[in-house]
Amino acid sequence: MVLCETDSNCILVEPMSSKEDKEMKRAYEHLLKQLKRLGVVPKKHVMDNKVSDSMKDMIRDNFEMTLELVPPGCHRQNTAEVAIRNFKAHFLSILAGTAEDFPMSLWDRLLPQAELTINLLRQANANPKLSAYAYLHGPFDYNKMPLAPMGCRVQVHEKPDQRGTWDYHSVDGWYLYISPKHYRVHNCHVKSTNAERMSDTVKFQCKNITNPTLLSHADKLMHTIYKCSNLIEGKSNEQAEAAIKEMERLIELTQAAIKEGKVSNEAPTSQPCPRAEKWSDVVRREPTPPDPLRSVTRAISKLNSLLKTTTSSVVLLLPHQLQQK
């Protein structure tokens, strides 16, 4: 069940085992208790028509709220429908990043941190300068609750009084969520015992993240187009070229340090600072203006050479070819 509180724009979720009336009432009461603990007392509830009469009576009588039903088939008037769509997209991205051997039967144990992360990204309606989480709970303390990728493999530390003399010091498991009641304590699911365990010492084994490469085929094409536009406008490309050279040098140093297993102290070479010159020498020097036609011809030639390697059939004509046409 997904509930959206209007003032804070906060999304609250509660797993249900079925769509029976009894289970829906239990989930609804649990969500309303959460709002009550946070000092929020709702007075109006907007919902669709797919609810039993006993559920509607419980909302009116037990919680003393005004009930408003949206027109049949018109979901855009219900804020919860948009919240359901956003939460589904958020939760699917979490499931896509879990470990390959993560059991999907534990999907409901990922909901606490999924609810936390999506509310950190949402903006409060009553105060747009605050997140939905900060509006209800206050500022989020990243030192107390460090977040980690949900569903990733972990090594959970075994305390000395819980392991044998020759036992390993850690066990395999999966990360579920950060505990809000403790300080830097993680809730993990242990494989060997098939049960959850709280631990303050966890080694995360996340998926390998590839380093981005500089100047791929698409980057070269976009860079050449950018240079061509600067040449047509009469701008200089020296700063862009220098930045790319520095980035290439940084990537080379990083790859070398990774292969050797150490960090290189060698710094990338930089251009020396220009020396001051006499004003008379500067006045006497008259730089020759660049030939715009020659520069544009070179840029278009580069574009044609790059486009030939792709499946596109676009061809750019050089200035002398335009004259012949």
Secondary structure as the mmCIF struct_conf table of DSSP 4:
data_model
#
loop_
_struct_conf.conf_type_id
_struct_conf.id
_struct_conf.beg_label_comp_id
_struct_conf.beg_label_asym_id
_struct_conf.beg_label_seq_id
_struct_conf.end_label_comp_id
_struct_conf.end_label_asym_id
_struct_conf.end_label_seq_id
STRN STRN1 VAL A 2 GLU A 5
TURN_TY1_P TURN_TY1_P1 THR A 6 ASN A 9
STRN STRN2 CYS A 10 VAL A 13
BEND BEND1 SER A 17 SER A 17
HELX_RH_AL_P HELX_RH_AL_P1 ASP A 21 ARG A 37
TURN_TY1_P TURN_TY1_P2 LEU A 38 GLY A 39
STRN STRN3 LYS A 44 MET A 47
BEND BEND2 ASN A 49 ASN A 49
BEND BEND3 VAL A 51 VAL A 51
HELX_RH_AL_P HELX_RH_AL_P2 ASP A 53 ASP A 61
TURN_TY1_P TURN_TY1_P3 ASN A 62 ASN A 62
BEND BEND4 PHE A 63 PHE A 63
STRN STRN4 THR A 66 LEU A 69
HELX_LH_PP_P HELX_LH_PP_P1 VAL A 70 PRO A 71
TURN_TY1_P TURN_TY1_P4 PRO A 72 GLY A 73
TURN_TY1_P TURN_TY1_P5 ARG A 76 GLN A 77
HELX_RH_AL_P HELX_RH_AL_P3 THR A 79 ALA A 96
TURN_TY1_P TURN_TY1_P6 GLY A 97 GLY A 97
BEND BEND5 THR A 98 THR A 98
TURN_TY1_P TURN_TY1_P7 GLU A 100 ASP A 101
HELX_RH_3T_P HELX_RH_3T_P1 MET A 104 LEU A 110
HELX_RH_AL_P HELX_RH_AL_P4 LEU A 111 LEU A 121
BEND BEND6 ARG A 122 ARG A 122
STRN STRN5 GLN A 123 GLN A 123
HELX_LH_PP_P HELX_LH_PP_P2 ALA A 124 ALA A 124
BEND BEND7 ASN A 125 ALA A 126
TURN_TY1_P TURN_TY1_P8 PRO A 128 LYS A 129
BEND BEND8 LEU A 130 LEU A 130
STRN STRN6 SER A 131 SER A 131
HELX_RH_AL_P HELX_RH_AL_P5 ALA A 132 HIS A 137
BEND BEND9 PRO A 139 PRO A 139
TURN_TY1_P TURN_TY1_P9 TYR A 142 LYS A 144
BEND BEND10 MET A 145 MET A 145
TURN_TY1_P TURN_TY1_P10 MET A 150 GLY A 151
STRN STRN7 ARG A 153 HIS A 157
HELX_LH_PP_P HELX_LH_PP_P3 GLU A 158 LYS A 159
HELX_RH_3T_P HELX_RH_3T_P2 PRO A 160 GLN A 162
BEND BEND11 ARG A 163 ARG A 163
TURN_TY1_P TURN_TY1_P11 THR A 165 TRP A 166
BEND BEND12 ASP A 167 ASP A 167
BEND BEND13 HIS A 169 HIS A 169
STRN STRN8 SER A 170 ILE A 178
TURN_TY1_P TURN_TY1_P12 PRO A 180 LYS A 181
BEND BEND14 HIS A 182 ARG A 184
STRN STRN9 HIS A 186 VAL A 190
TURN_TY1_P TURN_TY1_P13 LYS A 191 ASN A 194
STRN STRN10 ALA A 195 SER A 199
BEND BEND15 ASP A 200 ASP A 200
STRN STRN11 VAL A 202 GLN A 205
HELX_LH_PP_P HELX_LH_PP_P4 CYS A 206 ASN A 208
HELX_LH_PP_P HELX_LH_PP_P5 THR A 210 THR A 213
BEND BEND16 LEU A 214 LEU A 215
HELX_RH_AL_P HELX_RH_AL_P6 HIS A 217 GLU A 233
TURN_TY1_P TURN_TY1_P14 GLY A 234 GLY A 234
HELX_RH_AL_P HELX_RH_AL_P7 GLU A 238 GLU A 260
TURN_TY1_P TURN_TY1_P15 GLY A 261 GLY A 261
BEND BEND17 LYS A 262 LYS A 262
HELX_LH_PP_P HELX_LH_PP_P6 GLU A 266 THR A 269
HELX_LH_PP_P HELX_LH_PP_P7 GLN A 271 ALA A 276
HELX_RH_AL_P HELX_RH_AL_P8 TRP A 279 ARG A 284
HELX_LH_PP_P HELX_LH_PP_P8 PRO A 287 PRO A 290
HELX_RH_AL_P HELX_RH_AL_P9 PRO A 292 LYS A 308
TURN_TY1_P TURN_TY1_P16 THR A 309 THR A 309
BEND BEND18 THR A 310 THR A 311
HELX_LH_PP_P HELX_LH_PP_P9 LEU A 316 LEU A 318
HELX_RH_AL_P HELX_RH_AL_P10 PRO A 319 GLN A 324
#
